[in-house]
């Protein structure tokens, strides 16, 4: 085996070990949850509830509804924890459940992208750096508050992209839209957000 091959093999082993360590950070608790251990479930709940509540709140924009969705998501996760394969972190797996339930809640209220698709007077730009072009000097909390005032469709796309860190391919899968649609809707949402920020 050549030197380059040895280095590649060594790096692969190290990366695999790092991934395994990350995925199994709370593996003892997760294993206990699989046996129905309520103390372990409560520990997992304490570790993740705040982040999951915030994720839901950014989508549904209603504190009581976000609380309900977060609770239901944990119950659902514990019920089907045997299906958690460990190929992604538990937090990422749980977040997907929370996002799906939050979107389901919005779907029950109305069509998510109705406000975007039929909004008039908005140019369809796909410039990813739109926000950088504008000199908007506001704090992150003001941005979050402004996002919260937007219609559902705008708020969801901005929350998933800016606050949750999903890329367009992931968003397209979550929302069942194409990547190009995700990009154009994000561009419109950013313009709408800038309009909200300028009001202040």
Buried (B, 14 or more C-beta within 10 A) or exposed (E): EEEEEEEEEEEEEEEEEEEEEEBBBBEEBBEBBEEEBEEBBBBBBEBBBEBBBBBBBBBBBBEEBBBBBBBBBBEBBBEEBEEBEEEBBBBEBBBBBBBBBBBEBBEEEEEBBEBBEEBEEEEEEEEEEBBEEEEBEEEEEBBBBBBBEBBBBBBBBBBBBBBBEBEBEBBBEBBEBEBEBBBBBBBBBBBBBBEBBEEE
